Amino acid sequence: MGYSDQALLSADQDFWQRIAACAAVEIDLAGVQPVQWAADHVWLIAAAPGFADAYASAIAGDVDRPGNDPAVISDAQILAAVQAIA
């Protein structure tokens, strides 16, 4: 994993939206908007084991919109990372 790969993933708007969607459905946000929760936690989630490597591999493989592609980082992986923080 390269820190540059983690940084790219943490800036991917599709990835942010998927985190926000997960948070909106799966956790008690205590009045915080899902997009704000995602913004507050995206760096920790992007640091989850294997996420940056999968993202880098997808970029190298010319995957279109890798942050939106559940074949790159699955919804189950995002859920596990969100639950670990929540």
Secondary structure, 3 states (H helix, E strand, C coil): CCHHHHHHHHCCHHHHHHHHHHHHHHCCCCCCCHHHHHHHHHHHHHCCCCHHHHHHHHHHCCCCCHHHCCCCCCHHHHHHHHHHHC
